[in-house]
Structures are given as C-alpha cells and as structure tokens.
Amino acid sequence: MKYENANDILPLHIIEMLQEYVDGKYLYIPRKENNKKSWGEESGFRQELNNRNRKIIEEYNNGKTVKEISQNYYLTEHSIRRIIRDNNK
C-alpha cells in the first residue's frame, strides 16, 4: 500500500480535524465496501503466482520430478505437491 500525504489530497479543515485525534500518526482509511479489492489484485502479485503455478504444473505434466521443480523455484517439495494437488481439484 502506498502512503499519501494528507496535505496533498485533503482540505485544511479536514486535516485540522484529524489532527485532534491522530496528530502526527499514520492513519489507515478503509475502502468503501463496494470498492474492496481481493488480495494481490492491485499489485498483480496474485497473477504472478497463478502464472508460476501454471508453469509448475506444466513442468510436472511434462515429466519433471517434484524435487527438480522445487529446486528450480526455490520452494519446498511439500509446496510443489500442494500446488499440483490443488490444481487437480
């Protein structure tokens, strides 16, 4: 999450009101319920993981061993097995 400076986006009267409660502290403003995004959606990390997992499954289906795949991706063999198992569900 990227921090924004309140001075750049809020009117002065709102900043002064907030300072009465949280002067100089970080404040998280939650998203509106209808604007919520799922984990990894904004950063694209979820898509990166999905792409990696597809490659892992493809390598496994093409005959690579779990051990070989785990070494290539720096993951435990247990994690590779979980990725493969979850794909078969």
C-alpha positions in Angstrom: 0.0 0.0 0.0 1.3 3.4 -0.9 1.1 6.2 1.6 -0.2 9.6 0.6 0.5 12.9 2.3 -2.8 14.3 3.6 -1.7 17.8 2.7 -1.7 16.8 -1.0 -5.3 15.5 -1.0 -7.4 16.8 1.9 -8.7 20.3 2.6 -7.0 22.0 5.5 -10.1 22.0 7.7 -10.3 18.2 7.5 -6.6 17.8 8.3 -7.0 20.1 11.3 -10.0 18.0 12.5 -8.0 14.7 12.1 -5.0 16.2 14.0 -7.3 16.5 17.0 -7.4 12.7 17.1 -4.2 11.4 15.4 -1.7 14.2 15.4 1.5 13.0 13.6 0.4 9.3 13.4 -0.3 7.1 10.5 -3.9 6.5 9.8 -5.5 3.8 7.7 -8.6 4.8 5.8 -10.5 1.6 4.9 -12.0 1.2 1.4 -15.7 1.5 0.9 -17.4 -1.9 0.9 -18.3 -1.7 -2.8 -14.7 -0.7 -3.7 -12.8 -3.6 -1.9 -10.3 -5.5 -4.0 -9.1 -9.0 -3.4 -5.6 -9.8 -2.2 -3.0 -9.2 -4.8 -5.4 -7.7 -7.3 -3.9 -4.2 -7.4 -0.2 -5.2 -7.3 -0.6 -8.0 -9.8 1.2 -10.4 -7.4 -1.8 -12.9 -7.5 -1.5 -13.1 -11.3 2.3 -13.7 -11.0 1.6 -16.6 -8.6 -1.0 -18.1 -10.9 1.4 -17.9 -13.8 4.2 -19.5 -11.7 1.8 -22.3 -10.6 0.7 -23.0 -14.2 4.4 -23.3 -15.2 5.0 -25.7 -12.3 2.0 -27.9 -13.3 3.1 -27.9 -16.9 6.7 -29.0 -15.9 5.3 -31.7 -13.7 3.0 -32.9 -16.5 6.0 -32.9 -18.9 7.8 -35.4 -16.6 9.9 -33.2 -14.3 10.1 -34.6 -10.7 8.8 -32.7 -7.7 12.4 -32.4 -6.4 13.6 -30.9 -9.7 10.8 -28.4 -9.7 11.3 -27.5 -6.1 14.9 -26.7 -6.8 14.1 -24.6 -9.8 11.5 -22.5 -8.0 13.2 -22.4 -4.5 10.1 -23.9 -3.0 9.8 -27.0 -0.7 8.7 -30.3 -2.2 5.7 -30.1 0.0 4.7 -26.7 -1.6 5.1 -28.1 -5.1 2.9 -31.1 -4.2 0.3 -28.8 -2.8 0.3 -26.7 -6.0 -0.1 -29.8 -8.1 -2.8 -31.3 -5.8 -4.8 -28.0 -5.7 -4.8 -27.9 -9.5 -6.3 -31.4 -9.7 -9.3 -30.3 -7.6 
